[in-house]
Amino acid sequence: MRGLADLRAIVTGAGGGIGRALVKRLGEEGAVVACFDRTPELAAEAAALAGPRARGYAADIADYAQVERAVAACEAELGPIDALVNNAGWDRVGLFLDSRPAEWDRLIDVNLKGPLNLHRAVLPGMLARKRGRVVTIASDAGRVGSSGEAVYSACKGGVIAFTKTAARELAAAGITLNCVCPGPTDTPLLQSFAGEGEQGQRILEGLKRAIPMRRLGRPDDLPGLVAFLISDDAAYITGQTVSVSGGLTMAG
């Protein structure tokens, strides 16, 4: 894809299933990848997948001071950031009326405030340079809801709305912002959602039956679209939300 060679990109949650697939693909496209993860070892492992020029940076995205320090260290070492991929997320499944405020706070801190922290740390530099690409991995839960994920869904709906607003505010400056919404994707997070044993298997099989393509998503289903949206081929696309769900969610 045009424009990815030597592009400097931050990917958050780089040590997770989708994160590893993302950094590997961007590295293969010639990008210089800054792999952000809360766990230093996972950040380093992701960087090893993304190529010899990639670097790992430890930061909890829910902590703005940590984000600011990591972005500064990244730009000092790799140069100005051209693209940001907000991928990190966290969920705890359960009925809303069984949940407590402390749990809401953590969900909001990671899934809503986390991306806001990254935007606030990275966008000023993009604005000064009059160029930049941002892709946020949201969720179809933020478009249509998901039982057992009320606060998570609210956060993902929030980042979709934020992306559309920021895309309007920054379009004239040459900065594009878009969302990618996975459907049920076979990651450790989904496995924890379903649970173990026969009951968990029944939940997963039920999800597969609900998906027109009759399979769960895979981490490798996401990187192609993300790479496209941060490439020069997507220069005229902004404020959009695209589902990658095997047809489970079809929004006009």
C-alpha positions in Angstrom: 0.0 0.0 0.0 1.2 3.5 -0.8 2.9 5.5 1.9 3.5 2.8 4.5 7.2 2.4 3.9 9.1 4.3 6.7 5.8 5.5 8.2 6.2 5.8 12.0 3.2 4.3 13.8 2.2 3.8 17.4 0.1 0.7 18.1 -1.3 0.3 21.6 -2.1 -3.0 23.2 0.6 -4.4 20.9 1.1 -7.5 23.1 -2.4 -8.9 22.6 -3.8 -11.1 19.9 -5.0 -8.4 17.6 -2.1 -6.1 18.6 0.5 -8.7 17.5 -1.2 -9.2 14.2 -1.3 -5.5 13.6 2.3 -4.8 14.4 3.5 -7.7 12.3 1.6 -6.6 9.3 2.7 -3.0 9.6 6.3 -4.1 9.9 5.9 -6.2 6.8 4.6 -3.1 5.0 7.8 -1.3 5.9 6.5 0.9 8.7 8.5 1.7 11.8 6.3 0.5 14.7 6.3 1.7 18.2 4.7 -1.1 20.2 2.9 0.2 23.3 1.8 -2.2 26.0 1.2 -2.0 29.8 3.6 -5.0 30.3 7.2 -4.2 29.2 7.9 -7.9 28.2 4.9 -7.9 25.9 5.9 -4.6 24.4 9.4 -6.0 23.6 7.9 -9.3 22.2 5.6 -7.3 19.9 8.5 -5.2 18.7 10.5 -8.3 17.8 7.5 -9.3 15.5 7.4 -5.9 13.9 10.9 -5.9 12.5 14.4 -4.6 13.4 13.4 -0.9 13.5 10.5 -1.4 15.8 10.7 -0.5 19.5 8.7 -1.4 22.6 7.4 1.1 25.1 5.7 0.3 28.4 2.7 2.5 29.3 -0.7 2.1 30.9 -2.9 4.0 28.5 -5.3 4.9 31.4 -2.5 7.0 32.9 -2.0 10.2 30.9 1.4 11.0 32.4 2.7 7.5 31.4 1.2 8.0 27.9 2.9 11.4 27.6 6.3 10.1 28.6 6.0 7.1 26.3 5.1 9.2 23.3 7.9 11.6 24.0 10.4 8.7 24.3 9.1 7.2 21.1 9.4 10.4 19.1 12.9 11.1 20.5 14.0 7.7 19.3 12.0 7.1 16.1 11.0 10.6 15.0 7.6 12.3 14.6 4.6 10.0 14.7 2.7 9.7 11.4 0.0 7.3 12.5 -1.7 6.2 15.7 -3.6 2.9 16.1 -5.6 2.8 19.3 -6.0 -1.0 19.8 -5.7 -1.5 23.6 -8.8 -2.5 25.4 -10.2 -4.4 28.4 -13.5 -6.0 29.3 -15.2 -7.8 32.1 -18.4 -9.5 31.2 -21.5 -9.5 33.4 -25.0 -8.0 33.7 -25.0 -4.3 34.4 -27.1 -4.5 37.5 -24.5 -6.9 39.0 -21.6 -4.5 38.4 -20.2 -1.9 40.7 -18.8 1.6 40.2 -15.2 0.6 40.7 -15.5 -1.8 37.7 -17.1 0.9 35.6 -14.2 3.2 36.4 -11.6 0.7 35.1 -13.6 0.0 32.0 -14.0 3.7 31.2 -10.3 4.4 32.1 -9.0 1.9 29.6 -11.6 1.9 26.8 -12.6 5.5 26.7 -10.1 7.7 28.5 -7.2 5.5 27.2 -7.8 6.5 23.6 -8.5 10.1 24.6 -5.1 10.1 26.3 -3.3 8.9 23.2 -5.1 11.4 21.0 -4.2 14.3 23.3 -0.6 13.3 23.3 -0.2 12.6 19.6 -2.5 14.9 17.7 -0.7 18.2 18.5 2.3 17.1 16.7 0.2 15.9 13.7 -1.6 19.2 13.7 1.7 21.1 13.6 2.9 19.0 10.7 -0.5 19.1 8.9 -0.6 15.4 8.4 -1.5 12.2 10.3 -3.6 9.1 10.4 -5.5 7.7 13.4 -7.4 4.4 13.5 -9.2 3.3 16.6 -10.2 -0.3 17.2 -13.7 0.1 18.6 -16.3 -2.7 18.6 -19.6 -3.7 17.1 -20.7 -3.6 20.7 -20.5 0.2 20.4 -22.8 0.1 17.3 -25.5 -2.4 18.3 -24.9 -3.2 22.0 -23.9 -6.5 23.5 -25.5 -8.4 26.4 -23.2 -8.5 29.3 -21.0 -5.6 28.1 -23.1 -2.5 28.9 -20.3 -0.2 30.1 -17.8 -1.6 27.5 -20.4 -0.9 24.8 -20.9 2.6 26.1 -17.2 3.3 25.9 -16.8 1.9 22.4 -19.8 4.0 21.3 -18.1 6.9 22.9 -14.9 6.5 20.9 -16.9 6.1 17.7 -18.6 9.5 18.4 -15.3 11.1 19.5 -13.7 9.9 16.3 -16.4 11.4 14.1 -16.2 14.7 15.9 -12.3 14.9 15.9 -12.4 13.9 12.2 -14.6 17.0 11.5 -12.3 19.3 13.6 -9.1 18.1 12.0 -10.0 17.3 8.4 -8.8 20.7 7.1 -5.4 20.0 8.7 -4.9 16.8 6.6 -5.5 14.5 9.6 -7.9 11.5 9.1 -9.5 9.5 11.9 -11.5 6.3 11.4 -12.8 3.4 13.5 -12.6 -0.3 12.8 -15.2 -2.4 14.7 -14.4 -6.1 15.1 -17.2 -8.6 15.7 -16.6 -11.6 17.9 -12.9 -12.4 17.4 -11.0 -15.5 18.6 -8.7 -13.9 21.2 -8.0 -14.6 24.9 -10.5 -11.9 25.7 -13.3 -13.7 23.9 -12.2 -17.0 25.5 -12.5 -15.4 28.9 -15.9 -14.0 27.9 -17.2 -17.5 27.0 -15.6 -19.3 29.9 -14.1 -22.8 29.9 -15.5 -26.3 29.4 -18.7 -27.4 27.7 -20.6 -24.2 28.5 -18.0 -22.0 27.0 -17.9 -24.1 23.8 -21.7 -23.8 23.5 -21.4 -20.0 23.7 -18.7 -20.0 21.0 -20.7 -22.3 18.7 -23.8 -20.1 19.2 -21.7 -17.1 18.1 -20.5 -18.9 15.0 -24.1 -19.8 14.0 -25.1 -16.2 14.3 -22.4 -15.0 12.0 -23.3 -15.3 8.3 -19.8 -16.5 7.4 -20.1 -19.2 10.1 -16.8 -18.6 11.9 -15.4 -16.3 14.5 -13.1 -13.5 13.5 -9.4 -14.0 13.6 -6.7 -11.4 14.6 -5.4 -11.6 11.0 -8.8 -10.3 9.7 -8.0 -6.8 11.0 -4.5 -5.7 9.9 -5.3 -5.3 6.2 -8.0 -2.8 6.8 -6.0 -0.9 9.4 -3.0 -0.8 7.1 -5.2 0.6 4.3 -6.7 3.3 6.5 -3.3 4.7 7.6 -1.9 4.5 4.0 -2.0 7.1 1.3 -4.6 5.1 -0.5 -7.1 6.2 2.2 -6.2 9.9 2.1 -9.8 10.9 1.3 -11.5 8.7 4.0 -12.2 10.1 7.4 -14.9 9.9 10.1 -15.9 6.4 9.0 -16.8 3.3 11.0 -16.2 -0.1 9.4 -17.3 -3.4 10.8 -15.2 -6.5 10.4 -17.6 -9.1 11.6 -18.3 -11.7 8.9 -21.6 -10.1 8.2 -22.9 -10.2 11.8 -23.4 -6.4 11.7 -24.6 -4.8 8.6 -25.0 -1.0 9.0 -26.0 1.3 6.2 
